[in-house]
Amino acid sequence: MSARRHEDANPVGFVRYCLDEAWIAIRRRWRVALLSTALIAAAVFVVGAALGASEALRDVTTRMTQAAELSVYLAREASTTERDAAAQLTRADAAVASAEVLDEAQATARVTADFPDLADVITALPERPFGAVVEARLAPTATEAQVEALVARLRAAPGVEDVIYDREVLRRVLVTVTTVRRVVTALATLLAIAAFAAVAAVLRLGYYARREEIAVLGLIGAPTRAISGPFVAEGLLQAATGTAVAFVLLRVAVWAVLQGPAAAWARALEVTAAPFLSWQYLLTLASVAILAGGLAGWVGSRQVDR
């Protein structure tokens, strides 16, 4: 550290002094600084990935919930009166936004279009294997209780063979997604704590390596802030660098995943663009990471006060 008169330095000069000393320290111990910066980048990357995945899954599940459908499968021997009654019961419910009736031929055509591999088998059968189907689009405001009550009434209606409710499957998906989010959040938190501890330890080692210089500065009357300031600046620089690297890698990773392994899933879920964190999330994450780096620098130099 230099023996510059800190007490006479103006705020701009003091900040410049801290940054200069921090940069010198990073160059002296660049291998250790690189390791701590990599840990910060890894922590920010994992936290950012968890937030991004959470936002993407929330958007997808919201669209799936709004587009949820209820399918009423009628028996092949169901009469026209029973079919019309099931359709009327479906349309009259407040939980239903719209309903469409498919006769046997239309229902068979729908299945063969959705499952082309089974088309030859289905068309080769002597009789159509499906009865009429009532397809209902649920209202976005429909509650679970309303839909469950409707499903119970439809299943009890004459001529109805089965009722398939999309949200039953969606509920299981949401439970799985929630569990995964909690696990990833816990791992990200542990990694962030480890990165914070690593940066503090690295800066503490730097403090011990320069304790003779620090002792001399104390003897000549340098204030505590002039000694701890460079350590705080070093933590800020490492955190800022690690955060920037993490954001770049996160963007590249999202693009690579959507172009490769997750391409089919993206098409199925109608994800047209690579999802990324909003600027509010990026700003908050960067601010927290940089402040944590500065705090780690202060923790690493707290021996100054003793």
N, C-alpha and C positions, 0 to 999 in steps of 0.2 A: 504494500500500500504506500502511496506517496505521503509526504509530510506537509501537504498543502494546508493553509490556515482555514479550517472548515468554519470556524465561528464567524469569519468575515465573508463567507460565500453567500451570494444571494440564492434564492430558491432555484433559479434556472441553473446556476453554476453548481449548486449542490447535486441536483439531479444528474447533470452531465458528469460530475465527479463519480457518482455512484455507478452510472452506466459504464464509464471508462474502466473503473476498477473491476466491475463485474465481467466485462468483456476480457480483460487481462486474465482474470481468474479462470474463465472458461477456456481460454487458449492454453493456459498452463496445464490444466487438467481436462483436456478435451475428451479423453476416453471415458472418464467417469461422468463428465457432463453429458456426453452422448448417450450413455446408458440411462441416466436419470431422465433425459429428454425423451428417450424411447419409451420408458415406462409411462410417462405422462401421456404421450401420444397413444399408447395402447389403452390406457384408462379412458381417455376422451373418445377414442374410436369405439370401444365397447359400449360406453354410455350413449354415444350418438347413435350407434346401430340399434340399441335397445329402444331408444326414443323413436327412431325412424320406423322400425318394424311395428312398434305399438301404434303409431299414427296410421301407417298403411293398413294394418289389420282392422283398426277401428273404421276407416273409410270403407273397406271391403265389407265388413260385417254390417255396417249401416245400410249400404246398398242392397245387400242380401236380405236384410230385414224388411226394407221398404218394398222389395220385389218378391217377397215371400208369397207362395201360392198354396192353395189347398185343392187337392184333387179328390173327387168323389167318384169311385169306381162302382158302376152298377153291374149286377149280375147279367149274364147273357140272356137269361130268361125273363128279365125285368120287363114289365109292360111299359107302353108309352105313357100311361097315366102315372106310373111310379117314377119314371124318368122326369116327367114334367113337375111332379110334386117335389122331387129332390132339388131340381133346378130352382123352383120357386122358393123353397125353404132357404136355399143358399143365397139367392139374390135379395131376399127380404131382410137378411141379417145386417145389423149396423157395422159389423166387422168386415164386411165384404165391399170392395170398391166396384168390382165388375165380375161377371161370370159368363162363361161360354159353354155351350153344350156341344159335345162331339158325339156323333153317332158311331156305330160299330166300325164302319169303313174309315171314318176320319180318325178314330182312335188307333186303328191298326196302322194307318199311314203315318201318324205321329210317332208311333213306336219304331217303325222301320226307318224313319228319317233320323231319329235320335240314336238308334242302334243299327247301323247299316250291316254289320256283320251277321245280324240275326234275320235280315230281310228274307233270304232264301228259305230259311226254316219256317218262318211265319207264313209266307205266301204258299208254301207247299202243303200246309195243313188243309184238310178237307173243309173245316169250318173256321170261321174267324175266332181266335182265342179270347178276344176282348169284347166286353159289352160297351155300352155308352159310358162316356166320362163327362163329368161336370168340372171344368177348370175355373177356379175362382182366384182372382187377384185380391189379396187382403189390403185393407185400408192402412195407411201408415200410422193412423191413430188407434188401431185395434190393439186391445190389451190381451194379455195371455188368458185372463179369465173369460173374456168374450169369445175368443177363438176356441178355447177348450169346451165351453158350453155348446158352441155350434157343432164342433166335432162330435160331441156326445149325442146331440139330437140327430145328426146325419147318420151316425152309425146305427141308431135305433130305427131309422126310417125304413119302410119296406122296399125291397129291391136293391138296397145298398149293400155291396159286398165288402168294401174297404174304403177308408178315408186316409189319405196321406197328407201329412201336415209338414211343410218345409221347416217350420221353426223348431220342430222337435229335433231335427238333425242339427239345425243351426245352434240350438241351445247346447248340444254336446260339443260342438266346435268351439263355442265361446268359453265353455269351461276349460277345454284344453288350452286355448289361447291365453286365458287368464293365468293358468298355472305356469305356462312357459314364460309369460311376462314377469311373473314374480321371481322365478328362478334366475332369469337373465338380469333382472334388477339387483338381486342379491349378489350375483357374481360381479356385476359392474361396480357395486358399492365396495365390495372387498378389494377389487383391483384398484379403485380410486384411493382407498385408504393405504394400500401397499405403495402406490406411486407417491403419495404424500409423504409417507415415512421414509421412502428411499431418497427423495429430494432433500428432506430435512437431514438425513444421515450424511449425504454427500456434502452438503454445505457445512455440517458440523465438522467433518473431516477437514474441509478447507479452513475452517476456523482454527483447528488445532495445528494445521500445517503452518499457519501464519501468526501463531500466538505471540512470537517474539516481536514481530512488526506491530501487532496490536498493542503489546505492552509498551513499546516505545511511544506509540501515538497517545496512549493514556498518560505517559509521563510528561509529554509536552502539552497536555491540556486539551487534547481533542475530545469533543463531546461524544457521548454514547451513540448518538444518531449517525455520526460520521463513520463509526466503526461498523455498526449494524446495517447501515444503509446499503453498502455494496452487496451484502449477503441477500438482502431483500430484493435488490435489483437483479441479482443473479437468478434467484428463484423466479422472478417475473419473466426474465428473458427465456429461461428454459421452458416455463409453462406456455408462454406465447408461441414459441417455436414448436413445441410438441402439439399444441392445439391446432396450429395451421397445418402441420403435417397430417394430423388425424383427419381433419376436414377433407383434405385432398384425397387421402387414401379411402375415406368413407365414400366419397363421390365416385371414385373409380370402382370400388367394390360393388356399389349398388348397380352401376351400369353393367359391369361384367356379369353379375349374377342374373340380371334380367335378360341379358343377351344370351346366356348359356343355360345353366341348370334350371332356372326358374322361368324360362321363356314360355313353356307350355302353360304353366300356372298363371302367368301374367295374362295370356290370351284368354284363358278360361274365366279369369276374374275380371276381365275387361280393364286391365291396367294398361293404359295407352302410353304413359310416360313414366320414366324412372322416378319413383317417389323420393323426395329428399326433405330434410328438415326445413321448416320455415325460418325466415331470418330472425324471428323472435326467439326461436329455440337456439339457433346458432349463436346469437348475441348473448343469451343467458348462459349457455354452456361455456362459451369462451370467457365470459366475465368470471364465472365461478372458478374455472380452471386457473385463470391468471391470478385471481385473488388467493386461491389456495397455494399457488407457487410462491407468492409473496409472503404468505403466512408461514410456509415451510422455511423460507429464508430467515424469517424472524425467529422461528423456533430453533433453527440451526445455530443462530448467533446469540441465543439468550444468555450464554455464559458471560456476555459483556456486562450484564447488570449485576454480576456477582462479585 
